[in-house]
Amino acid sequence: MAAVMIQGCGSDVGKSVLVAGLCRLFTNRGLVVRPFKSQNMSNNAAVTRDGGEIGRAQALQAQACRTAPSVDMNPVLLKPQGEESAQLIVRGRMSGTLGARAHARDKRALLEIAIDSYRRLEQEAQLIIVEGAGSPAETNLRAHDIANMGLAQELRLPVVLVGDIDRGHVIASLVGAHAVLDAADRERVRGFIINKFRGVARLFDEGLERITAHTGWPSLGIVPWLSAARDLPAEDGMQLDEPQSSVPRNSGKGRLKIIVPRLPRIANFDDFDPLAAEPDVELIFVAPGRPLPADAPLIILPGTKSTIADLEFMRAQGWDIDTLAHVRRGGHLLGICGGYQMLGRQITDPEGIEGLPRTVPGLGLLEMTTQMRADKTLRAVAGIVLPGGHSFSGYEMHIGVSSGPATQRPFLQLCGGATDGAWSDDMRVGGCYVHGLFGSTEFRSNFLRALGARSAGHDHTARVERALDGIAAELARCVDIAALEAIARG
């Protein structure tokens, strides 16, 4: 069984996309490939075939391998709840909260869980492509590391280090990593890749020579800026702040303006990728400190890792006032998951699931109440939208149960007869717990038609598949795949 670990000189250097592309490349060559990331930190998550949750990036990498995602592909997931704490997900299930200080503690037990998951993947794979987290050059974190060199040493994995030239100082990043790693960790590195290059690659030949001269590591290639990555779901909220991110954006000239408040704990915002790809839609994520535009027919309140905290943030921004004024003007409002919970009369958290036990008022736009509970709903769902009967598929990933008169006018009917969500009396305000609705072509087309816009009718899954194949083809052209495979086989 072959394996290689892709580590980076920092966060967001493109590791996740490179791993996805390599997974598709080697899968297309007939190998049974599996992705693995021992520990991820992201509020963008996916439901697995075994009823758990993992980082969205690993679910995409599983898709690249043409296999269903499993909890073993990302056994430890941290979902930030604020600046100093994160929800801990172990093998797909909630396992408490991890504080900032605890994050630096001895995590041997989590490492052993990660190794056990890796060993299970070994039983079904010919090649495992492992993704690191952050940078191994953060040597102050090395003692308790389970995601970079700590894992590489335990599993004896060869490492390829990725530098992001778009950020600049890529020579310093790679040479600096070589300088600060201890001898044993340095020996794990078998080569490096330059990522996100713009222009003519041969103009960086001297740069490659200097890196190799200082480190002794061979270059495995220069990867250009991958425009196809814009059609892939982003891993976390960082990309929403970057103008040249992989989050899909259109020209901003669509006839239908849709507003999404940029909540600090926004989760699963890849819900909106299919909308952003629609030529008739102008999708705007409104940053904190700015009012919600008054000329948009639709506001969508997105999913959030912490509903109560983000509702309080909305009020601090004055976005609750903007939202209520929007509804009074006759505008439409959609809430998804945590955004749906915000629409009710109140949210109660008697067990302190999201912090201290408390009850807070909601926006009061739907006659319902939400109570937080410790158990989390994780499941794939499908059904029809009410009214209209248009089909959809998606997934639920939430804590809390919503009830009240508004739920007697459900938003969705699930296969099997259960219902989900609620509508206001005038059908201008609605919401549900289901993520991924806009990925369903029929739902998206009819939803946009009701708002006076026309869908291009594209198949979102097919778009992602084309992007993965395109990235794989580009990597085959610019990376020394034979050398990479030799590294993986040891």
C-alpha positions as CSV (number, residue, x, y, z in Angstrom):
1,M,0.0,0.0,0.0
2,A,1.4,3.4,-1.0
3,A,0.9,6.7,0.8
4,V,2.1,10.3,0.6
5,M,1.4,13.3,2.8
6,I,0.8,16.8,1.4
7,Q,1.8,19.4,3.9
8,G,2.0,23.2,3.4
9,C,4.0,26.2,4.4
10,G,0.8,27.7,5.9
11,S,-2.9,27.6,5.9
12,D,-4.8,28.1,2.6
13,V,-1.8,27.3,0.4
14,G,-4.0,25.0,-1.7
15,K,-3.4,21.7,0.0
16,S,-7.0,20.6,-0.1
17,V,-7.4,21.3,-3.8
18,L,-4.1,19.6,-4.7
19,V,-5.1,16.5,-2.7
20,A,-8.5,16.4,-4.5
21,G,-6.9,16.8,-7.8
22,L,-4.3,14.1,-7.1
23,C,-7.1,11.8,-5.8
24,R,-8.9,12.2,-9.1
25,L,-5.7,11.8,-11.2
26,F,-4.7,8.5,-9.6
27,T,-8.3,7.3,-9.5
28,N,-8.5,7.9,-13.2
29,R,-5.4,5.8,-13.6
30,G,-7.2,2.8,-12.1
31,L,-5.9,2.9,-8.5
32,V,-8.1,2.6,-5.4
33,V,-7.4,5.9,-3.7
34,R,-8.6,7.2,-0.3
35,P,-8.1,10.7,1.2
36,F,-7.1,11.2,4.8
37,K,-6.8,14.2,7.2
38,S,-6.3,13.3,10.8
39,Q,-7.5,16.7,12.1
40,N,-9.4,19.4,10.4
41,M,-10.7,22.7,11.6
42,S,-13.7,24.0,9.7
43,N,-17.4,24.8,10.0
44,N,-18.0,23.5,6.5
45,A,-18.9,19.9,7.0
46,A,-20.5,17.0,5.2
47,V,-22.6,14.0,6.3
48,T,-21.0,10.6,5.7
49,R,-22.3,7.3,4.5
50,D,-21.9,6.0,8.1
51,G,-24.0,8.8,9.6
52,G,-21.3,11.0,10.9
53,E,-19.7,14.3,9.8
54,I,-16.3,15.2,8.4
55,G,-14.8,18.3,6.9
56,R,-16.2,19.4,3.5
57,A,-12.7,19.2,2.0
58,Q,-12.4,15.4,2.8
59,A,-15.9,14.8,1.4
60,L,-14.9,16.5,-1.8
61,Q,-11.7,14.4,-1.9
62,A,-13.8,11.3,-1.5
63,Q,-15.9,12.4,-4.4
64,A,-12.6,12.8,-6.3
65,C,-11.9,9.2,-5.5
66,R,-15.4,8.2,-6.7
67,T,-16.2,6.8,-3.3
68,A,-18.6,7.7,-0.5
69,P,-17.1,9.7,2.3
70,S,-16.5,8.0,5.7
71,V,-15.6,9.2,9.2
72,D,-12.3,7.5,8.9
73,M,-11.2,10.0,6.2
74,N,-11.3,12.8,8.9
75,P,-11.5,11.3,12.3
76,V,-11.0,14.5,14.3
77,L,-12.9,17.7,13.3
78,L,-12.8,20.9,15.2
79,K,-15.8,23.3,14.5
80,P,-14.9,26.8,15.9
81,Q,-17.6,28.3,18.1
82,G,-15.7,31.5,18.9
83,E,-12.2,32.8,19.4
84,E,-11.4,30.4,22.3
85,S,-13.3,27.2,21.8
86,A,-14.4,24.7,19.2
87,Q,-16.8,21.8,19.1
88,L,-14.9,18.5,19.0
89,I,-16.1,15.9,16.6
90,V,-14.5,12.5,16.9
91,R,-15.2,9.9,14.2
92,G,-18.2,11.9,13.1
93,R,-19.8,12.4,16.5
94,M,-19.9,15.3,18.9
95,S,-17.4,14.7,21.7
96,G,-17.5,17.9,23.8
97,T,-15.8,21.2,23.5
98,L,-12.1,21.9,23.1
99,G,-10.8,25.2,24.5
100,A,-7.8,27.1,23.1
101,R,-5.6,26.1,26.0
102,A,-6.7,22.5,25.7
103,H,-5.8,22.5,22.0
104,A,-2.2,22.6,23.0
105,R,-2.4,19.7,25.5
106,D,-1.2,16.2,25.0
107,K,-3.5,14.7,22.3
108,R,-2.1,11.2,22.3
109,A,-5.6,9.7,22.6
110,L,-6.8,11.6,19.5
111,L,-3.6,10.6,17.6
112,E,-4.3,7.0,18.4
113,I,-7.9,7.4,17.1
114,A,-6.5,9.0,13.9
115,I,-4.0,6.2,13.4
116,D,-6.8,3.6,13.9
117,S,-8.9,5.3,11.2
118,Y,-5.9,5.4,8.9
119,R,-5.3,1.7,9.4
120,R,-8.9,0.9,8.4
121,L,-8.5,2.9,5.2
122,E,-5.3,0.9,4.4
123,Q,-7.4,-2.2,4.2
124,E,-9.4,-0.8,1.2
125,A,-6.9,1.4,-0.6
126,Q,-3.9,1.0,-2.9
127,L,-2.9,4.6,-2.3
128,I,-3.7,7.0,0.5
129,I,-3.2,10.7,0.0
130,V,-2.9,12.4,3.4
131,E,-3.4,16.2,3.9
132,G,-1.7,18.1,6.6
133,A,-3.1,21.1,8.5
134,G,-1.6,24.5,8.8
135,S,2.2,24.3,8.6
136,P,4.9,22.0,10.1
137,A,7.1,25.0,10.5
138,E,4.9,26.1,13.5
139,T,7.4,24.2,15.6
140,N,5.9,25.6,18.9
141,L,3.0,23.2,18.2
142,R,5.2,20.2,17.4
143,A,5.1,18.5,20.8
144,H,1.4,17.7,20.6
145,D,1.0,17.6,16.8
146,I,-1.3,15.0,15.3
147,A,-1.9,16.6,11.9
148,N,1.6,17.2,10.4
149,M,5.0,15.8,11.3
150,G,3.6,14.1,14.4
151,L,1.4,12.0,12.2
152,A,4.0,11.6,9.5
153,Q,6.5,10.2,12.0
154,E,4.0,7.8,13.6
155,L,2.9,6.4,10.2
156,R,6.4,6.8,8.5
157,L,4.8,8.9,5.8
158,P,6.9,10.6,3.1
159,V,6.0,14.3,2.9
160,V,5.7,16.7,0.0
161,L,5.7,20.4,1.1
162,V,3.6,22.9,-0.8
163,G,4.5,26.6,-1.1
164,D,2.1,29.3,-2.2
165,I,3.8,31.7,-4.6
166,D,0.8,33.9,-4.9
167,R,1.4,35.1,-1.4
168,G,5.0,35.9,-2.1
169,H,8.1,34.9,-0.1
170,V,7.7,31.3,-1.3
171,I,11.5,30.8,-1.3
172,A,11.7,32.0,2.3
173,S,8.7,29.8,3.2
174,L,10.3,26.6,2.0
175,V,13.8,27.4,3.0
176,G,12.6,28.6,6.4
177,A,10.6,25.4,6.9
178,H,13.8,23.4,6.3
179,A,15.7,25.6,8.7
180,V,13.3,25.2,11.7
181,L,12.3,21.6,11.3
182,D,14.4,19.2,13.4
183,A,16.6,16.7,11.6
184,A,14.1,13.8,11.9
185,D,11.2,15.8,10.5
186,R,13.3,17.3,7.8
187,E,14.1,13.8,6.6
188,R,10.4,13.1,6.1
189,V,10.3,15.7,3.3
190,R,10.9,14.2,-0.1
191,G,10.2,17.2,-2.3
192,F,8.2,20.4,-2.8
193,I,5.6,21.8,-5.1
194,I,5.1,25.5,-5.9
195,N,1.4,26.3,-6.1
196,K,-0.8,29.1,-7.5
197,F,1.8,30.4,-10.0
198,R,0.7,33.1,-12.5
199,G,2.7,33.6,-15.7
200,V,5.4,31.6,-17.4
201,A,6.7,28.9,-15.1
202,R,10.2,28.7,-16.5
203,L,10.9,32.2,-15.3
204,F,11.0,30.7,-11.8
205,D,13.7,28.2,-12.7
206,E,16.3,30.1,-10.7
207,G,14.0,30.2,-7.7
208,L,13.6,26.4,-7.9
209,E,17.4,26.0,-8.0
210,R,17.9,28.2,-5.0
211,I,15.3,26.3,-2.9
212,T,16.9,23.0,-3.8
213,A,20.4,24.4,-3.1
214,H,19.3,25.5,0.4
215,T,17.2,22.4,1.3
216,G,18.4,19.5,-0.8
217,W,14.7,18.9,-1.7
218,P,13.9,18.3,-5.3
219,S,11.1,20.3,-7.1
220,L,8.2,18.1,-8.2
221,G,6.6,20.9,-10.2
222,I,5.0,24.3,-10.5
223,V,1.2,24.3,-10.4
224,P,-0.5,27.3,-12.1
225,W,-3.4,29.2,-10.7
226,L,-6.2,26.7,-11.1
227,S,-9.3,28.6,-12.3
228,A,-11.3,25.4,-12.2
229,A,-11.0,25.4,-8.4
230,R,-13.6,28.2,-8.3
231,D,-16.2,25.5,-9.1
232,L,-15.3,23.4,-6.0
233,P,-16.8,23.9,-2.6
234,A,-14.6,26.0,-0.3
235,E,-13.2,24.5,2.8
236,D,-13.8,27.3,5.3
237,G,-15.0,30.9,5.7
238,M,-11.5,32.4,5.1
239,Q,-12.2,32.2,1.3
240,L,-15.2,34.6,1.7
241,D,-12.8,37.4,2.6
242,E,-10.5,36.9,-0.4
243,P,-11.4,38.5,-3.8
244,Q,-9.5,35.8,-5.7
245,S,-10.8,32.9,-3.7
246,S,-12.0,29.5,-4.8
247,V,-15.6,30.4,-3.8
248,P,-17.6,30.8,-7.0
249,R,-18.5,34.3,-7.9
250,N,-20.1,35.7,-11.0
251,S,-19.8,39.1,-12.7
252,G,-22.2,40.7,-10.4
253,K,-24.5,41.7,-13.2
254,G,-27.4,39.3,-12.6
255,R,-30.9,40.7,-12.5
256,L,-31.7,39.1,-9.1
257,K,-29.7,40.4,-6.2
258,I,-29.5,37.9,-3.2
259,I,-28.0,39.0,0.1
260,V,-26.3,36.7,2.6
261,P,-25.0,38.2,5.9
262,R,-21.4,37.2,6.5
263,L,-21.9,35.8,10.1
264,P,-18.7,35.1,12.0
265,R,-19.6,31.5,12.6
266,I,-21.1,30.9,9.1
267,A,-21.3,27.1,8.3
268,N,-21.8,25.1,5.2
269,F,-21.8,28.2,3.0
270,D,-21.1,26.1,0.0
271,D,-25.0,25.9,0.0
272,F,-24.7,29.0,-2.1
273,D,-22.2,27.9,-4.7
274,P,-24.9,26.8,-7.2
275,L,-26.6,30.3,-6.9
276,A,-23.3,32.1,-7.4
277,A,-22.8,30.2,-10.6
278,E,-26.1,31.4,-12.0
279,P,-25.7,34.2,-14.6
280,D,-29.0,35.8,-13.6
281,V,-28.0,36.0,-10.0
282,E,-25.9,38.6,-8.1
283,L,-24.9,36.9,-4.9
284,I,-23.4,39.2,-2.2
285,F,-22.0,38.2,1.1
286,V,-22.3,41.3,3.2
287,A,-19.3,41.9,5.5
288,P,-19.6,43.1,9.1
289,G,-19.8,46.8,9.4
290,R,-22.0,47.3,6.4
291,P,-25.8,47.5,6.2
292,L,-27.8,44.9,4.3
293,P,-28.6,46.5,0.9
294,A,-32.2,47.6,0.7
295,D,-32.7,46.8,-3.0
296,A,-32.4,43.0,-2.8
297,P,-35.5,40.9,-3.4
298,L,-34.1,38.1,-1.2
299,I,-32.1,37.8,2.0
300,I,-30.8,34.4,3.0
301,L,-29.8,33.8,6.6
302,P,-27.2,31.0,6.4
303,G,-26.3,28.1,8.5
304,T,-24.1,28.9,11.6
305,K,-22.1,26.9,14.1
306,S,-23.6,28.9,17.0
307,T,-27.1,30.2,16.3
308,I,-27.5,32.3,19.5
309,A,-24.1,33.9,19.3
310,D,-24.6,34.8,15.6
311,L,-28.1,36.1,16.3
312,E,-26.6,38.4,18.9
313,F,-23.9,39.4,16.3
314,M,-26.7,40.3,13.8
315,R,-28.3,42.5,16.4
316,A,-25.0,44.2,17.2
317,Q,-24.5,44.9,13.5
318,G,-28.1,46.3,13.1
319,W,-28.8,43.5,10.6
320,D,-31.9,42.5,12.5
321,I,-33.3,45.9,11.8
322,D,-32.4,45.7,8.2
323,T,-33.9,42.3,7.9
324,L,-37.2,43.3,9.5
325,A,-37.4,46.4,7.3
326,H,-36.8,44.2,4.3
327,V,-39.8,42.0,5.2
328,R,-42.0,45.0,5.9
329,R,-41.2,46.3,2.4
330,G,-42.5,43.0,1.0
331,G,-39.1,41.3,0.5
332,H,-38.5,37.6,0.7
333,L,-36.5,35.9,3.5
334,L,-35.1,32.4,3.6
335,G,-33.4,30.8,6.6
336,I,-31.3,27.7,6.4
337,C,-30.6,25.6,9.5
338,G,-29.3,28.1,12.1
339,G,-30.7,30.9,10.0
340,Y,-34.1,29.1,10.1
341,Q,-33.9,28.9,13.9
342,M,-33.3,32.7,14.1
343,L,-36.7,33.3,12.3
344,G,-38.8,32.1,15.3
345,R,-40.1,33.7,18.4
346,Q,-37.3,32.5,20.7
347,I,-34.4,30.1,21.0
348,T,-33.8,28.3,24.3
349,D,-30.7,26.5,25.3
350,P,-31.4,25.0,28.8
351,E,-28.4,22.6,28.7
352,G,-25.9,25.2,27.6
353,I,-25.1,23.4,24.3
354,E,-23.9,26.7,22.8
355,G,-22.5,28.3,25.9
356,L,-24.3,29.4,29.1
357,P,-27.9,28.1,29.5
358,R,-30.2,30.9,28.4
359,T,-33.2,31.9,26.3
360,V,-33.1,34.6,23.7
361,P,-35.7,36.2,21.5
362,G,-35.6,35.4,17.8
363,L,-36.6,37.7,14.9
364,G,-40.2,36.8,15.5
365,L,-41.1,36.2,11.9
366,L,-42.3,32.7,12.3
367,E,-44.6,31.4,15.0
368,M,-42.3,28.8,16.4
369,T,-39.7,28.1,19.2
370,T,-36.4,26.3,18.9
371,Q,-34.9,24.3,21.8
372,M,-31.3,23.2,21.6
373,R,-30.6,19.6,22.5
374,A,-27.4,17.7,22.9
375,D,-28.1,15.1,20.2
376,K,-27.2,16.1,16.7
377,T,-29.3,15.2,13.6
378,L,-27.0,13.9,10.8
379,R,-28.6,12.4,7.7
380,A,-29.1,12.6,4.0
381,V,-32.6,13.6,2.9
382,A,-34.7,14.0,-0.2
383,G,-38.3,14.9,-1.0
384,I,-40.4,17.7,-2.4
385,V,-40.8,21.4,-1.7
386,L,-44.2,22.6,-0.4
387,P,-46.1,24.0,-2.1
388,G,-45.2,23.1,-5.7
389,G,-43.9,19.6,-5.4
390,H,-40.5,20.3,-6.9
391,S,-37.9,17.7,-5.9
392,F,-34.8,18.2,-3.9
393,S,-32.0,16.3,-2.1
394,G,-29.7,17.5,0.6
395,Y,-28.6,16.7,4.2
396,E,-29.4,17.7,7.7
397,M,-26.7,18.6,10.2
398,H,-28.0,20.4,13.3
399,I,-28.8,20.5,17.0
400,G,-32.1,21.8,18.1
401,V,-35.8,21.1,17.4
402,S,-38.2,23.7,16.2
403,S,-42.0,23.6,16.9
404,G,-45.0,25.8,16.8
405,P,-47.9,26.8,14.6
406,A,-45.7,27.8,11.7
407,T,-44.4,24.3,11.3
408,Q,-47.9,23.3,10.3
409,R,-47.1,25.0,7.0
410,P,-44.0,23.0,6.3
411,F,-41.4,24.1,3.8
412,L,-40.4,20.5,2.8
413,Q,-41.9,17.0,2.8
414,L,-39.3,14.4,3.1
415,C,-39.4,10.9,1.6
416,G,-41.2,8.7,4.1
417,G,-43.8,11.4,5.0
418,A,-42.0,13.6,7.6
419,T,-41.9,17.3,7.1
420,D,-39.3,20.0,7.7
421,G,-39.3,23.8,8.0
422,A,-42.0,26.4,8.0
423,W,-43.6,29.2,6.0
424,S,-45.2,32.5,7.2
425,D,-48.8,33.1,6.3
426,D,-47.9,35.2,3.3
427,M,-45.2,32.7,2.1
428,R,-42.6,35.5,2.0
429,V,-40.7,34.2,4.9
430,G,-39.6,30.5,5.1
431,G,-36.9,28.2,6.2
432,C,-35.8,24.7,6.9
433,Y,-33.0,22.6,8.3
434,V,-31.9,21.1,5.0
435,H,-28.5,22.0,3.5
436,G,-27.7,21.6,-0.2
437,L,-31.1,22.6,-1.6
438,F,-29.7,24.8,-4.3
439,G,-27.6,22.0,-5.6
440,S,-30.9,20.4,-6.8
441,T,-31.4,21.7,-10.3
442,E,-35.2,21.4,-10.2
443,F,-35.5,23.2,-6.9
444,R,-33.1,26.0,-7.9
445,S,-34.8,26.6,-11.2
446,N,-38.2,26.9,-9.7
447,F,-37.0,29.0,-6.8
448,L,-35.4,31.5,-9.0
449,R,-38.4,31.6,-11.4
450,A,-40.7,32.6,-8.5
451,L,-38.4,35.5,-7.9
452,G,-38.4,36.7,-11.5
453,A,-35.0,35.2,-12.5
454,R,-34.1,32.4,-14.9
455,S,-31.8,29.5,-14.1
456,A,-29.2,28.4,-16.6
457,G,-30.2,24.9,-15.5
458,H,-26.7,23.6,-15.0
459,D,-26.1,20.4,-13.0
460,H,-24.0,21.4,-10.0
461,T,-22.6,18.0,-9.4
462,A,-21.6,17.7,-13.0
463,R,-19.8,21.1,-12.7
464,V,-17.8,19.9,-9.7
465,E,-17.0,16.6,-11.6
466,R,-15.7,18.6,-14.6
467,A,-13.6,20.8,-12.3
468,L,-12.0,17.7,-10.6
469,D,-11.2,16.2,-14.0
470,G,-9.8,19.5,-15.2
471,I,-7.6,19.9,-12.2
472,A,-6.3,16.3,-12.4
473,A,-5.4,16.9,-16.1
474,E,-3.5,20.1,-15.2
475,L,-1.6,18.3,-12.4
476,A,-0.7,15.5,-14.8
477,R,0.9,18.2,-17.0
478,C,2.8,20.3,-14.5
479,V,3.7,17.9,-11.7
480,D,6.2,15.0,-11.9
481,I,3.7,12.4,-11.2
482,A,6.1,9.5,-11.8
483,A,8.4,10.9,-9.1
484,L,5.4,11.6,-6.8
485,E,4.2,8.0,-7.2
486,A,7.7,6.7,-6.5
487,I,7.8,8.7,-3.3
488,A,4.5,7.3,-2.3
489,R,5.6,3.7,-2.9
490,G,8.8,4.3,-0.9
